[in-house]
């Protein structure tokens, strides 16, 4: 997997690298960032996938007002 990632990054132009860096940081997932940059997933789908664990906890324990909702909105703005 590391060799494949190195090939992808080595072939990417500066704009793609900047986008991958930004989205990877926001989503905490290189795979989701790559899927977005290659248009395999939409920005909405990436946001939903990036929040699976947090959504599970929210469903189980409830939403923290001015916490989870702001995190969700922030992610949507950063990825879109």
C-alpha contacts under 8 A as a table, 3 or more apart, distances in Angstrom:
res1	aa1	res2	aa2	distance
1	X	4	X	5.13
1	X	5	X	6.19
2	X	5	X	5.09
2	X	6	X	6.11
3	X	6	X	5.01
3	X	7	X	6.28
4	X	7	X	5.11
4	X	8	X	6.31
5	X	8	X	5.08
5	X	9	X	6.11
6	X	9	X	5.16
6	X	10	X	5.86
7	X	10	X	5.02
7	X	11	X	6.18
8	X	11	X	5.36
8	X	12	X	6.30
9	X	12	X	5.17
9	X	17	X	7.04
12	X	15	X	8.00
12	X	16	X	5.79
12	X	17	X	6.12
13	X	16	X	5.39
13	X	17	X	6.23
14	X	17	X	5.06
14	X	18	X	6.15
15	X	18	X	5.12
15	X	19	X	6.23
16	X	19	X	5.04
16	X	20	X	6.03
16	X	37	X	7.32
17	X	20	X	5.05
17	X	21	X	6.05
18	X	21	X	5.13
18	X	22	X	6.20
19	X	22	X	5.18
19	X	23	X	6.07
19	X	33	X	7.93
19	X	37	X	7.43
20	X	23	X	5.34
20	X	24	X	5.72
20	X	30	X	7.22
20	X	33	X	5.54
20	X	34	X	6.56
20	X	37	X	7.13
21	X	24	X	5.23
21	X	25	X	6.16
22	X	25	X	5.34
22	X	26	X	6.31
22	X	78	X	7.95
23	X	26	X	5.00
23	X	27	X	5.88
23	X	28	X	7.78
23	X	29	X	7.88
23	X	30	X	7.83
23	X	33	X	5.25
23	X	78	X	7.31
23	X	79	X	6.00
24	X	27	X	5.27
24	X	28	X	5.13
24	X	29	X	4.99
24	X	30	X	4.93
24	X	32	X	7.30
24	X	33	X	5.28
25	X	28	X	5.04
25	X	29	X	7.25
26	X	75	X	6.36
26	X	78	X	6.74
26	X	79	X	7.22
27	X	30	X	7.96
27	X	32	X	7.21
27	X	33	X	7.37
27	X	46	X	7.84
27	X	47	X	7.32
27	X	50	X	5.37
27	X	75	X	7.36
28	X	50	X	7.44
29	X	32	X	5.40
29	X	33	X	6.35
29	X	50	X	7.49
30	X	33	X	5.00
30	X	34	X	6.03
31	X	34	X	5.15
31	X	35	X	6.15
32	X	35	X	5.00
32	X	36	X	6.20
32	X	41	X	7.95
32	X	46	X	6.03
32	X	49	X	7.89
32	X	50	X	7.59
33	X	36	X	5.15
33	X	37	X	6.17
33	X	46	X	7.77
34	X	37	X	5.05
34	X	38	X	6.02
35	X	38	X	5.22
35	X	39	X	5.98
35	X	40	X	4.96
35	X	41	X	5.54
36	X	39	X	4.90
36	X	40	X	6.01
36	X	41	X	5.17
36	X	42	X	6.08
36	X	43	X	6.52
36	X	46	X	6.93
37	X	40	X	7.76
38	X	41	X	7.89
39	X	42	X	6.51
41	X	45	X	5.85
41	X	46	X	6.31
42	X	45	X	5.13
42	X	46	X	6.22
43	X	46	X	5.12
43	X	47	X	6.22
43	X	76	X	7.67
43	X	79	X	6.03
43	X	80	X	5.53
44	X	47	X	5.16
44	X	48	X	6.29
44	X	76	X	7.39
44	X	80	X	7.73
45	X	48	X	5.15
45	X	49	X	6.14
46	X	49	X	5.11
46	X	50	X	5.97
46	X	79	X	7.96
47	X	50	X	5.10
47	X	51	X	6.37
47	X	72	X	7.96
47	X	75	X	6.64
47	X	76	X	6.25
47	X	79	X	7.26
48	X	51	X	5.36
48	X	52	X	6.51
49	X	52	X	5.44
50	X	53	X	7.91
51	X	54	X	5.24
51	X	55	X	5.81
51	X	72	X	7.82
52	X	55	X	5.15
52	X	56	X	6.20
53	X	56	X	5.14
53	X	57	X	6.46
54	X	57	X	5.15
54	X	58	X	6.15
55	X	58	X	4.90
55	X	59	X	6.01
56	X	59	X	5.13
56	X	60	X	6.17
57	X	60	X	5.00
57	X	61	X	5.84
57	X	62	X	7.34
58	X	61	X	5.27
58	X	62	X	4.55
58	X	63	X	5.06
58	X	64	X	7.97
58	X	68	X	7.90
59	X	62	X	5.67
59	X	63	X	7.60
63	X	67	X	7.62
63	X	68	X	6.07
63	X	69	X	7.60
64	X	67	X	5.13
64	X	68	X	5.67
64	X	69	X	7.63
65	X	68	X	6.66
65	X	69	X	6.70
66	X	69	X	5.98
66	X	70	X	5.68
67	X	70	X	5.34
67	X	71	X	6.16
68	X	71	X	5.00
68	X	72	X	6.12
69	X	72	X	5.14
69	X	73	X	6.26
70	X	73	X	5.05
70	X	74	X	5.94
71	X	74	X	5.11
71	X	75	X	6.14
72	X	75	X	5.26
72	X	76	X	6.30
73	X	76	X	5.11
73	X	77	X	6.27
74	X	77	X	5.19
74	X	78	X	6.19
75	X	78	X	5.14
75	X	79	X	6.05
76	X	79	X	5.34
76	X	80	X	5.83
77	X	80	X	5.44
